[in-house]
Amino acid sequence: MYLSELKRAGENLAGVLKHRAAGMEAPIQMCDALSRNVRKLSARVEILLANCLAHGRRQFVDVAADFPDECRYVLEMLGKVYYNDARTRDQSLPAADRLRFHQQHSSPVMQQLHRWMNQQLSEHKTEPNSGLGKAIRYLLRHWKPLTLLLREARAPFDNNMVERALKKAILHRKNLLFYKTLHGAEVGDLYISLIHTHANSMEPIPLTI
C-alpha cells in the first residue's frame, strides 16, 4: 500500500497498524536498524521487529579489502545460513518446518559466529573503532532482531525483496512532487497501489471513476 504523508516511515506505520483487526497475529516489521524506522506504538499495537541480515552482511563486504581473513570468515558463516534458507525454498517447506530446519542447521552456525565476534572484541583481537570493529558491533548490537528467523516461523530472512519493490515507491515519490494537493497525492497512492498489487496478474484491474 502506498501512503503519502509528511511524517517519517515509522510514524506512518504506527498509524496504519491502529486499523488492524483485533485478534490478528502481531505483524513482522522488517527494516534496517535505523531508529527512525521503529516508533513507539500505542498500547494495543504490537509488532515483531526483524532487522535485515543482508544489511549486516554488507557491513563486512564494505571492509573486506582491509580485513580479508576476518571478513571471509564472517561471510562464509552467513553464507551457510543463506544456503540453508535456499534449501528450505527448494523443498517448499511450510513455515513451521522451515523454522525447525533453521533451528537445527542455522542456529549452531549463528551461535558460533556470535561467540567469535564477542571474542574479537573481548580479547582485543579487533579494534572496536576500526571498520571491522564497527561491523562486528553492528551485528552484536542488533543481534536479536537480526536472528528473528531462528525464533519465528513467519520471519523473513532479509529485506532484499522489499528493497527492490521500494524502487517503485521512490519513483512514485518523485511523481508526487507534481500533485497540487495532498488529496491528489492520495488518489495517486490508490491507483499506484492497485497497479503494483496486480502487476503480476493477467486479470484486468476494474476501475470505476
C-alpha positions, 0 to 999 in steps of 0.5 A, spaced: 500 500 500 502 506 498 501 512 503 503 519 502 504 523 508 509 528 511 511 524 517 517 519 517 516 511 515 515 509 522 510 514 524 506 512 518 506 505 520 504 506 527 498 509 524 496 504 519 497 498 524 491 502 529 486 499 523 488 492 524 483 487 526 483 485 533 485 478 534 490 478 528 497 475 529 502 481 531 505 483 524 513 482 522 516 489 521 522 488 517 527 494 516 534 496 517 536 498 524 535 505 523 531 508 529 527 512 525 524 506 522 521 503 529 516 508 533 513 507 539 506 504 538 500 505 542 498 500 547 494 495 543 499 495 537 504 490 537 509 488 532 515 483 531 521 487 529 526 483 524 532 487 522 535 485 515 541 480 515 543 482 508 544 489 511 549 486 516 552 482 511 554 488 507 557 491 513 563 486 512 563 486 504 564 494 505 571 492 509 573 486 506 579 489 502 582 491 509 580 485 513 580 479 508 581 473 513 576 476 518 571 478 513 571 471 509 570 468 515 564 472 517 561 471 510 562 464 509 558 463 516 552 467 513 553 464 507 551 457 510 545 460 513 543 463 506 544 456 503 540 453 508 534 458 507 535 456 499 534 449 501 528 450 505 525 454 498 527 448 494 523 443 498 517 448 499 517 447 506 511 450 510 513 455 515 513 451 521 518 446 518 522 451 515 523 454 522 525 447 525 530 446 519 533 453 521 533 451 528 537 445 527 542 447 521 542 455 522 542 456 529 549 452 531 552 456 525 549 463 528 551 461 535 558 460 533 559 466 529 556 470 535 561 467 540 567 469 535 565 476 534 564 477 542 571 474 542 574 479 537 572 484 541 573 481 548 580 479 547 582 485 543 583 481 537 579 487 533 579 494 534 572 496 536 573 503 532 576 500 526 571 498 520 571 491 522 570 493 529 564 497 527 561 491 523 562 486 528 558 491 533 553 492 528 551 485 528 552 484 536 548 490 537 542 488 533 543 481 534 536 479 536 532 482 531 537 480 526 536 472 528 528 473 528 528 467 523 531 462 528 525 464 533 519 465 528 516 461 523 513 467 519 520 471 519 523 473 513 530 472 512 532 479 509 529 485 506 532 484 499 525 483 496 522 489 499 528 493 497 527 492 490 519 493 490 521 500 494 524 502 487 517 503 485 515 507 491 521 512 490 519 513 483 512 514 485 515 519 490 518 523 485 511 523 481 508 526 487 512 532 487 507 534 481 500 533 485 497 540 487 494 537 493 495 532 498 488 529 496 491 528 489 497 525 492 492 520 495 488 518 489 495 517 486 497 512 492 490 508 490 491 507 483 499 506 484 497 501 489 492 497 485 497 497 479 503 494 483 498 489 487 496 486 480 502 487 476 503 480 476 496 478 474 493 477 467 486 479 470 484 486 468 484 491 474 476 494 474 476 501 475 470 505 476 471 513 476 
